[in-house]
Amino acid sequence: MIRHRERDSGATLIGVIIALNFLAVLIGLVLWESGALSVLRDSGELKMRALLLAVNAMELLKTEKNPSSSLRREGDFLIQQSVEELGSSFLLLRVSVMKGDGQEILSLRTLKKQRVSSP
Amino acid sequence: MVRKFSHSGLSRSRGFLLLEVLISFVVGMLVICGVLSVFVWYAKFFLRTMRYLEQKEQALCAFHFAFHLARYGKDITITLNGRRLNLSLRNNRVALYPLNNSLLFAHKGTANPIAEGCTDALFSLSQGFLTLNFSFGEDGYALQVVPGYFRQ
Protein backbone atom coordinates (compact mmCIF):
# COMPACT_ATOMS: atom_id res chain seq x y z
CA MET A 1 0.00 0.00 0.00
CA ILE A 2 2.79 2.41 0.96
CA ARG A 3 4.86 1.45 -2.10
CA HIS A 4 1.84 2.01 -4.36
CA ARG A 5 1.33 5.49 -2.91
CA GLU A 6 5.00 6.43 -3.47
CA ARG A 7 4.77 5.48 -7.14
CA ASP A 8 1.71 7.63 -7.66
CA SER A 9 3.04 10.63 -5.86
CA GLY A 10 4.06 12.43 -9.16
CA ALA A 11 7.15 14.49 -9.92
CA THR A 12 9.10 15.69 -6.91
CA LEU A 13 10.58 19.14 -6.65
CA ILE A 14 14.08 17.74 -7.06
CA GLY A 15 12.98 15.94 -10.25
CA VAL A 16 11.57 19.15 -11.71
CA ILE A 17 14.74 21.06 -10.76
CA ILE A 18 16.96 18.44 -12.40
CA ALA A 19 14.83 18.55 -15.59
CA LEU A 20 14.97 22.36 -15.68
CA ASN A 21 18.73 22.27 -15.12
CA PHE A 22 19.09 19.83 -18.00
CA LEU A 23 17.11 22.20 -20.24
CA ALA A 24 19.19 25.15 -19.06
CA VAL A 25 22.40 23.29 -19.94
CA LEU A 26 21.02 22.52 -23.42
CA ILE A 27 20.04 26.14 -23.98
CA GLY A 28 23.43 27.26 -22.70
CA LEU A 29 25.12 24.97 -25.21
CA VAL A 30 22.99 26.37 -28.04
CA LEU A 31 23.82 29.96 -27.07
CA TRP A 32 27.52 29.15 -26.74
CA GLU A 33 27.47 27.50 -30.18
CA SER A 34 25.71 30.51 -31.70
CA GLY A 35 28.41 32.75 -30.20
CA ALA A 36 31.08 30.57 -31.82
CA LEU A 37 29.24 30.80 -35.15
CA SER A 38 29.13 34.60 -34.87
CA VAL A 39 32.88 34.67 -34.29
CA LEU A 40 33.39 32.43 -37.33
CA ARG A 41 31.20 34.67 -39.47
CA ASP A 42 32.95 37.88 -38.39
CA SER A 43 36.35 36.29 -38.82
CA GLY A 44 35.47 35.17 -42.37
CA GLU A 45 34.37 38.66 -43.35
CA LEU A 46 37.43 40.26 -41.72
CA LYS A 47 39.88 37.91 -43.41
CA MET A 48 38.25 38.32 -46.81
CA ARG A 49 38.39 42.12 -46.62
CA ALA A 50 41.97 41.94 -45.36
CA LEU A 51 42.97 39.61 -48.19
CA LEU A 52 41.52 41.87 -50.87
CA LEU A 53 43.24 44.90 -49.32
CA ALA A 54 46.53 43.00 -49.18
CA VAL A 55 46.29 41.91 -52.83
CA ASN A 56 45.42 45.45 -53.94
CA ALA A 57 48.35 46.86 -51.96
CA MET A 58 50.70 44.22 -53.34
CA GLU A 59 49.61 44.93 -56.92
CA LEU A 60 50.32 48.63 -56.40
CA LEU A 61 53.66 47.88 -54.79
CA LYS A 62 54.72 45.60 -57.62
CA THR A 63 54.09 48.24 -60.25
CA GLU A 64 56.05 50.97 -58.45
CA LYS A 65 59.46 51.68 -59.93
CA ASN A 66 61.05 52.36 -56.57
CA PRO A 67 58.92 50.62 -53.98
CA SER A 68 59.44 51.73 -50.40
CA SER A 69 58.30 50.68 -46.92
CA SER A 70 55.32 52.48 -45.44
CA LEU A 71 52.44 52.21 -43.00
CA ARG A 72 48.99 53.57 -43.79
CA ARG A 73 45.44 53.29 -42.54
CA GLU A 74 42.60 52.16 -44.80
CA GLY A 75 39.22 52.09 -43.10
CA ASP A 76 39.47 49.92 -39.99
CA PHE A 77 42.70 48.33 -41.17
CA LEU A 78 46.37 49.22 -41.01
CA ILE A 79 48.45 48.26 -44.03
CA GLN A 80 52.17 47.90 -43.59
CA GLN A 81 54.32 47.37 -46.63
CA SER A 82 57.99 46.62 -46.39
CA VAL A 83 60.67 46.30 -49.03
CA GLU A 84 63.94 44.46 -48.43
CA GLU A 85 66.80 43.84 -50.79
CA LEU A 86 67.41 40.15 -51.30
CA GLY A 87 70.79 39.82 -52.93
CA SER A 88 71.60 42.18 -55.74
CA SER A 89 68.84 41.32 -58.14
CA PHE A 90 65.69 40.74 -56.07
CA LEU A 91 63.46 42.71 -53.74
CA LEU A 92 61.36 40.99 -51.09
CA LEU A 93 57.99 42.73 -50.95
CA ARG A 94 55.82 42.14 -47.93
CA VAL A 95 52.34 43.47 -47.23
CA SER A 96 50.78 42.97 -43.80
CA VAL A 97 47.21 43.84 -42.97
CA MET A 98 46.50 44.53 -39.33
CA LYS A 99 43.53 45.42 -37.20
CA GLY A 100 43.30 48.93 -35.80
CA ASP A 101 45.03 47.76 -32.60
CA GLY A 102 48.03 46.48 -34.53
CA GLN A 103 47.20 42.77 -34.42
CA GLU A 104 48.22 41.14 -37.71
CA ILE A 105 45.46 39.46 -39.70
CA LEU A 106 47.49 38.21 -42.65
CA SER A 107 50.48 39.03 -44.78
CA LEU A 108 51.56 38.45 -48.37
CA ARG A 109 55.11 38.14 -49.62
CA THR A 110 56.57 38.07 -53.10
CA LEU A 111 59.85 38.56 -54.91
CA LYS A 112 60.36 41.24 -57.49
CA LYS A 113 63.25 41.48 -59.87
CA GLN A 114 65.17 44.67 -59.32
CA ARG A 115 65.44 46.92 -62.33
CA VAL A 116 69.01 47.86 -63.02
CA SER A 117 69.15 51.46 -64.09
CA SER A 118 70.96 51.99 -67.35
CA PRO A 119 74.13 54.11 -67.15
CA MET B 1 -4.95 3.24 13.25
CA VAL B 2 -5.68 1.31 10.08
CA ARG B 3 -8.65 3.52 9.29
CA LYS B 4 -6.62 6.63 9.91
CA PHE B 5 -3.82 5.46 7.62
CA SER B 6 -6.15 4.56 4.76
CA HIS B 7 -7.91 7.92 5.04
CA SER B 8 -4.58 9.69 4.79
CA GLY B 9 -3.72 7.61 1.68
CA LEU B 10 -6.96 8.55 0.03
CA SER B 11 -6.44 12.23 0.58
CA ARG B 12 -2.95 12.06 -0.91
CA SER B 13 -4.00 10.32 -4.10
CA ARG B 14 -7.09 12.34 -4.76
CA GLY B 15 -5.57 13.97 -7.91
CA PHE B 16 -5.03 17.59 -8.92
CA LEU B 17 -7.42 20.47 -8.78
CA LEU B 18 -8.48 21.97 -12.10
CA LEU B 19 -6.59 25.13 -11.23
CA GLU B 20 -3.40 23.17 -10.53
CA VAL B 21 -3.71 21.33 -13.84
CA LEU B 22 -4.28 24.59 -15.74
CA ILE B 23 -1.35 26.35 -14.08
CA SER B 24 1.03 23.44 -14.59
CA PHE B 25 -0.16 23.11 -18.21
CA VAL B 26 0.49 26.81 -18.89
CA VAL B 27 3.89 26.72 -17.18
CA GLY B 28 4.81 23.54 -19.09
CA MET B 29 3.72 25.04 -22.40
CA LEU B 30 5.70 28.22 -21.70
CA VAL B 31 8.83 26.19 -20.95
CA ILE B 32 8.38 23.97 -24.02
CA CYS B 33 7.65 26.96 -26.31
CA GLY B 34 10.65 28.84 -24.92
CA VAL B 35 13.00 25.94 -25.46
CA LEU B 36 11.62 25.20 -28.93
CA SER B 37 11.90 28.84 -30.00
CA VAL B 38 15.54 28.88 -28.89
CA PHE B 39 16.24 25.75 -30.94
CA VAL B 40 14.37 27.09 -34.00
CA TRP B 41 16.21 30.42 -33.75
CA TYR B 42 19.51 28.55 -33.54
CA ALA B 43 18.69 26.37 -36.57
CA LYS B 44 17.85 29.48 -38.63
CA PHE B 45 20.97 31.28 -37.43
CA PHE B 46 23.10 28.24 -38.29
CA LEU B 47 21.65 28.03 -41.83
CA ARG B 48 22.06 31.78 -42.34
CA THR B 49 25.70 31.64 -41.21
CA MET B 50 26.45 28.66 -43.42
CA ARG B 51 24.92 30.46 -46.42
CA TYR B 52 26.96 33.55 -45.59
CA LEU B 53 30.21 31.57 -45.37
CA GLU B 54 29.39 29.76 -48.61
CA GLN B 55 28.83 33.14 -50.24
CA LYS B 56 32.27 34.27 -49.09
CA GLU B 57 33.77 31.11 -50.51
CA GLN B 58 32.05 31.75 -53.85
CA ALA B 59 33.33 35.35 -53.84
CA LEU B 60 36.89 34.18 -53.21
CA CYS B 61 36.59 31.61 -56.02
CA ALA B 62 35.34 34.33 -58.37
CA PHE B 63 38.22 36.65 -57.49
CA HIS B 64 40.78 33.87 -57.78
CA PHE B 65 39.47 32.92 -61.22
CA ALA B 66 39.20 36.50 -62.49
CA PHE B 67 42.61 37.41 -61.07
CA HIS B 68 44.32 34.61 -62.98
CA LEU B 69 42.38 35.38 -66.15
CA ALA B 70 43.59 38.97 -65.98
CA ARG B 71 47.14 37.89 -65.12
CA TYR B 72 47.56 35.51 -68.03
CA GLY B 73 45.11 37.02 -70.53
CA LYS B 74 45.74 39.72 -73.09
CA ASP B 75 43.81 42.10 -75.36
CA ILE B 76 41.43 42.99 -72.56
CA THR B 77 38.27 44.83 -73.53
CA ILE B 78 35.24 45.76 -71.45
CA THR B 79 31.75 45.92 -72.94
CA LEU B 80 28.09 46.12 -71.86
CA ASN B 81 28.67 49.21 -69.70
CA GLY B 82 31.46 47.55 -67.75
CA ARG B 83 29.57 44.33 -67.11
CA ARG B 84 31.43 42.08 -69.52
CA LEU B 85 35.15 41.42 -69.50
CA ASN B 86 36.58 40.03 -72.74
CA LEU B 87 40.14 38.81 -73.14
CA SER B 88 42.30 36.41 -75.08
CA LEU B 89 43.67 33.36 -73.35
CA ARG B 90 46.21 31.66 -75.60
CA ASN B 91 44.37 31.76 -78.91
CA ASN B 92 40.85 31.73 -77.53
CA ARG B 93 38.59 34.64 -76.83
CA VAL B 94 36.89 34.28 -73.45
CA ALA B 95 34.50 36.44 -71.45
CA LEU B 96 33.35 36.93 -67.87
CA TYR B 97 29.94 38.43 -67.05
CA PRO B 98 27.16 38.23 -64.45
CA LEU B 99 23.77 36.75 -65.28
CA ASN B 100 20.91 35.56 -63.07
CA ASN B 101 22.87 35.66 -59.80
CA SER B 102 25.82 33.82 -61.30
CA LEU B 103 29.18 34.86 -62.65
CA LEU B 104 29.59 33.17 -66.00
CA PHE B 105 32.72 32.26 -67.92
CA ALA B 106 32.07 32.10 -71.65
CA HIS B 107 34.42 30.05 -73.75
CA LYS B 108 33.96 28.51 -77.20
CA GLY B 109 30.24 29.27 -77.33
CA THR B 110 29.36 27.91 -73.92
CA ALA B 111 28.97 29.78 -70.64
CA ASN B 112 29.55 28.04 -67.33
CA PRO B 113 29.00 29.48 -63.85
CA ILE B 114 32.13 29.99 -61.79
CA ALA B 115 30.43 31.62 -58.80
CA GLU B 116 26.85 31.36 -57.62
CA GLY B 117 25.20 34.25 -55.80
CA CYS B 118 27.08 36.96 -57.70
CA THR B 119 24.42 39.63 -58.08
CA ASP B 120 26.52 42.07 -60.10
CA ALA B 121 29.98 42.50 -61.57
CA LEU B 122 31.63 45.65 -62.85
CA PHE B 123 34.98 45.82 -64.62
CA SER B 124 37.05 48.90 -65.34
CA LEU B 125 40.47 49.60 -66.76
CA SER B 126 42.43 52.63 -65.64
CA GLN B 127 46.09 53.55 -65.23
CA GLY B 128 47.22 50.06 -66.12
CA PHE B 129 45.00 48.38 -63.51
CA LEU B 130 41.99 46.22 -64.10
CA THR B 131 39.50 46.71 -61.28
CA LEU B 132 37.07 43.92 -60.53
CA ASN B 133 33.97 44.83 -58.51
CA PHE B 134 31.85 41.87 -57.51
CA SER B 135 28.64 42.11 -55.53
CA PHE B 136 27.34 39.18 -53.52
CA GLY B 137 23.99 40.16 -52.09
CA GLU B 138 24.51 43.29 -50.02
CA ASP B 139 28.29 42.87 -49.86
CA GLY B 140 30.53 44.38 -52.50
CA TYR B 141 34.23 43.69 -52.96
CA ALA B 142 36.87 45.26 -55.20
CA LEU B 143 40.17 43.88 -56.41
CA GLN B 144 42.86 45.48 -58.55
CA VAL B 145 44.99 43.46 -60.91
CA VAL B 146 47.82 44.38 -63.23
CA PRO B 147 46.76 42.67 -66.47
CA GLY B 148 49.44 40.55 -68.09
CA TYR B 149 51.95 41.24 -65.29
CA PHE B 150 54.03 38.17 -66.08
CA ARG B 151 54.44 39.21 -69.68
CA GLN B 152 55.94 42.55 -68.73
Interface residues (C-beta under 8 A of the other chain):
Chain A: M1 R5 D8 S9 L20 L23 L26 I27 V30 L31 E33 S34 L37 S38 L40 R41 G44 E45 M48 R49 L51 L52 V55 N56 E59 L60 K62 T63
Chain B: S6 G9 R12 S13 V31 V35 V38 F39 Y42 F45 F46 T49 Y52 L53 K56 A59 L60 F63 F67 G128 F129 D139 Y141 A142 L143 Q144 V145 V146 Y149
